[in-house]
């Protein structure tokens, strides 16, 4: 279980230090779910939103 301020990828479960680091690493919101860069790469660009 992660702390609320620690983002977790809904695709693979990877976590990052905080949301600032996740945004800098290229994490995206896809259909309202947070995904890391590798997991987000499987979706078309029009589905991606920055957070």
Residue pairs with C-beta under 8 A, 6 or more apart in sequence:
2 8
2 15
5 18
5 19
6 15
6 16
6 17
6 18
7 15
7 16
7 18
7 19
7 22
7 27
7 34
8 14
8 15
8 34
9 15
9 27
9 34
9 35
9 36
9 39
10 33
10 34
10 35
10 39
11 35
11 36
11 39
11 40
12 36
12 38
12 39
14 36
16 22
16 25
16 27
16 36
19 51
22 34
22 36
23 50
23 51
25 36
25 37
26 36
26 37
26 40
27 34
27 35
27 36
27 37
27 40
27 51
28 34
28 35
28 37
28 40
28 48
28 49
28 50
28 51
29 35
29 48
29 49
29 50
29 51
30 40
30 43
30 47
30 48
30 49
31 47
34 51
35 43
40 48
